[in-house]
Amino acid sequence: MKQTVKTRMALLAGACAIALGAQAGAHAGELTVVNFGGANNDAQKAAFSGPFEQQTGNKVNVVEYDGGQAPVQAMVQTKHYTWDAVEVETGDVGRGCDEGLYEKLDWSKIAKESDLMPGAVQPCGAGFFVWSTALAYNADRLKAAPTSWADFWDVKKFPGKRGMRKGARYNLEFALMADGVAPQDVYKVLVTKEGQNRAFKKLDQLKPYIQWWEAGAQPAQFLVAGDVVMSTAYNGRIDAARHEGKNLKVVWDGSVYDLDYWAIPKGSPNKALAEQYIAYTLQEKPQQEYAQHIAYGPVNLAALKALPPKVRANLPNSPENGKNAILDNLEFWTDHGDELEQRFSAWASR
């Protein structure tokens, strides 16, 4: 059968499209992104990796890990890279940068500092969401609601066990606030030897009542089961339990909010694509999308402002919730983290 001109043009256009698609596929990159899993992983896939794949044609493989710098250290030492963009905590991004484990980021390709909240822009790390460690309780099990860390320490008014993460970080800050230190003065006090001794002395008072937790899911489980009357907890985990119908509440006053960062292993051959991915995750729309999947706050200021009030009400860095909260001090924990964690381990085991 003879082809009409119109048919031939359509076939030619289709062939060109296939050729261009094949060419794009040939040049498309592949990226391995590493995160801490759970609901956070689900939110990242919905807001970041899935849309990035669709928009750029680059394949994104998502891997979960338990944190720590050992895997990155092994890659840097052997120069065998399997990860490209890694989610790391505040303490690791500072120390890892100092130790040469992470690439210095080219911020001219990522974002304007003025578009992001303070603390998000680091030499080797790009903060991409805000989370909080706060006081949480089960409203079905307490007649009166606690309102402060002083209440957390008050075992006469609120008898029963307290859940606390087994580590120095945040617990020392909470101890000082329970002892009367104003949130804005916590790190001024904690940087001194006297302040550190004061925090451990305050922890001594509560030690017989502490039930330690190590996994982020445990505080909500302890509270629901009635194992503890209050607990320190990650706000996103409490929010997830509330979505499952549990009557858990967060006290935002005196919470310590923190950022998780993207970092790129030092020497990575995929640095350019990793920076492209990081830049995408910091844009306003992906940041909004992420916060609507999990109760962690955007670092993009415009994204935070544009979110519905109902969503902002559950975020650690909303204007109201952040009023009497403190930002985890990256410099302090980079300088003093190892020493204080060792002291805490020795204290907890006694």
N, C-alpha and C positions, 0 to 999 in steps of 0.2 A: 504494500500500500504506500502511495506517495505521501510524504510528510508535507504539511502546509508550512508556510513561513512561520506562522504563529507557533506551531508545534516545535519546529526546529529551534526557535528562539527560547522556548520554554525549556527544551532539553539542554540547550547550551547554558542557560542560566543555572539549571540544576547541577550540571557538571561543574560549573565554576564554583557553586556553593560547596559541593562535595570536596573539590580541590582545596578551597580556602579552609574548610573545616579540617581537612587532613593536615594542612600546613600548620593551622593553629594548634592542632593536637600534637604535632611534632615538636612545636616550640613551647608547649605548655609545660610548666614545671610540676614538681611533686614535693610536697612539704609534709614533714612529720611534726605535729604539735602535741605537746605533752601537758596534761593537767592532772588535778587531784581526784577526778572522777565524781561519781554521785550526781546529785541534782545540778551541781555546778557544770559538770560535763554536758548534761542534757541542755542546759541553758546556752552553753558555748556553741554547741552544734547548731542550735536553732538560730542564734543571733550572729555567730561569727563564721565558723568553718563551712557550714552549708551554703549560706549566701555568697561567701567569698569564692567557693568553687564555681557556683553558677555564674557569677559576674566576670570572673577572670579566666575560667577554663583550667585553672591549676588544681591538681588533685591534693586534697588535704587528708592525711592519715592522722587519726587521733589516738593517742596512747595514754593510758593512766599510770600514775606512779604514786608512791607514798611520801614523796618529798626527800629532802637531803641532797647533798652535793656529790656523793660518791659516784653515781652514774656519769655525771658530767665530767668529773675529774678523770675518770677512766677514759672517756672519749678524747679529752684534750691530750692526755698523756700518750695514748696509742695512735691518735690522729685517725681513728676509725669512728666516723660520725653517723649516728643513726637518728639523732634528734636535731631539730632545727630551731624551734621556738619552745621554750620550757617555762611553765608557770612556776615561779619561786616566791617564797615568803620574804618579808622585809629583811630579816637578819641575814639570810643567805645571799640576797642580791648585793648587799654592801660588802660582806666578807669575800664573796666569790669574785667581785670586781677587784678588790685589793689583792687577791691571790692569783689573778690572771686566768680565772676560769671562764669569764664571759667577755664577749666582744663589747667594745665601746660603741654605742649606738650613734648613728648619724641622724640627729633630730631634725635636720633640714628636710629629710625624706619622710618623717613620721608625723609630726604635729607641731603646732605652735604652743609654746609653754603657756601663753596667756589664755589658751582655750581649755586648759586642764587645771584641776585642783592642785593646791600646793602638795608637794611630795611625789607627784606622779612622774615628774621628769628627773631621772637619775642617769649618771654616766653610762651604766651598763644595764639599766632596767627601765621598763615602761610600765608604770602602774596602770592597770586597766579595769579594776573594780575595787570597791570599798566594802569591807566587811567589819564586823564588830564582835568583840567578846564582851558580854554583858551579864548582868544578873537576871536569871530566869526563875520562874516559880510556877507551880500548878495552882491556878485560882480555885479549883475544885477542892483543894486540900488545905488551904489557908483561910482562916476567917478574916484576918487583916492582911493587907497587902504591904510587903516591904517596899521601901522607897530609896534605900541607900546602902552603901557597903557597911555602914555602921549597923544597920539592921541585919545584914548578912552575918556579922560577927556576934550579934546579940542572941545568945543561945537560951537566955531566960525568957525573953519575949517570944522567940520563935524556936522552941525546942526541937531538936532533931539533927540529922546529918546534913552536911553541906557537900555538894559535888564541886571538885576543883580539878583543873587539868594538872597533870603531874609535870610541872616545870616552873622555872622562875619567872618567865615572861608573863606579864599581865598580873600574876599573883602578887608580885612585889608592889606594883602600882596600886592594886586594889587594897592591899594591906595598909599602905600609907594613907589612902583616902579614908579608910575605916578609922584610922588613927587621927583624923582631923585635918590632913593636908588638903588644901584646895586643889582641884584638878589642874589648874594652870601652873601650880608650883611643884607638881609631883617629880618631874625630872630634875629640877633644881635641887631638890632634897635627895633624890635617889643617886645622883652623881657623886655624892659624898659618902665616905665610909660610915659616918654616923647615920646617914639616911638609910643605908643598906642594913645596918645593924637594927635600926628602928623597925624596918619592914619585917625582918626575920623574927624579931621579938613579938611583933603583932601576930605573925603567923603561928608562933608558939601557942598563943591563947586558943587558937581554933583547931590546932592539930588533932586533938582527940576526937573531933567531930567531923573530920574530913573523910570523904569517900572519893578516892582518886579516879579520874577518867583519863583515857588516852586517845580514844577514837571519838571523832566529832559527833557520832550518832548517840553516844552513851548518855549525855546529860538529859536529853528528852526522854530516853528510856527510863532512866533513874527517877525522873520527876513523875512520869505517868504511873510507874509501879509503886510510887510512894517510898522508894528507898532513901530519898533525900527530900528535904523540905524546900531547899533552894539549890541552885547550881550556877556556876559560871558556865557560859554556853556561847556557841557561835550563833549569831542571830538568824542566819539562814536556816539552820537546823531546827530552831524553834518555830520559825515561820512555816517550814515544811510540815511539822507536826500539827500546827494549827490548821493547815489545809486538810489534814486527815481527821479533823474534828476534835483534837485535844485542846483543852482550855488552858493552854500555857501562855504566860505573859512575859514581856521583857521590860526591865527597868533601864531606861536609857541614861539616866543621870550617872555620871562616873564610868560610863562604858569607855573602853579603849578601842578606837577604830583603827583600822590598818588597811593597807593595800596589798594586793597580790600583783606581781610584776611579770612581764614577759622578759626573758633573757635569752641570749643566743650563745651557745657554746663557743669558746675562743677557737678561732681557726676554721670555723664552719665554712665549707665551700658554698653553702646555700644562704649566705648572709643577706644578699639583696632581696631574695624572695621572702625570707623571714621578716625583714623590715617592711616589706610591702604588706604582708599579712598583719603585722603589728599595727601599722598605720590604719588599716581598714578597721580593726577592732576598736580604735579610738575615735572613729567618726561618730557624729551625733546620732544617726539612725540606728546603727548596730548597738550603740551604748544604751539607747532607749529600749530596744528590743530585748537586750540581755536582762535589764532590770525588771522587765515585765514577766520574765520567766523564773526569776529567783530574787529574794529580797536583799540583794547586794547593790550598792549604789554606783552610779556612773561616775567616772572621773572627769568626763566631758561636762563642763559647766552648763552649756546650752541644753544638753540632754537631760540633766537633772531638773533644770527649770521647766522644761517642756512636758515632763511626766505628769499624769493626772494626780491630784492631791491624794487620792486613795492609795496610789502606789507609793508616793513619797512618804506617806505616814509610816511605812514599815522599813524605811531605809535608814541606815546608820548615819549617813551624812546629810539628811534633810535638815533644813534650818532649825526645826524644833528639836529633833532627836540629837543633833550635834551640839546643842547649846552648852551643855555641861559635860561634854565628852572630850577626851583627849586623843590626839593623833599619836600613835606609837612612834617613838623616837628612834629612827633608823640609826642615826649616828651613835646614840647611847648604846644600843644593843650590839652594834658592830664593834664598839670599843670594849664593852664590858660583858658581852653575852657569854663567852666561854667560861670566864671566871665565875660569874653568878650562877650559871647552870650547874657547874661542878659543886659549888657551895650548896645549892638547893638539893642536888642529889644526895649529898652527904647528910644534909639536914633531914630530908624525907625518910632516909633509911634508918635513922636513929630511933 
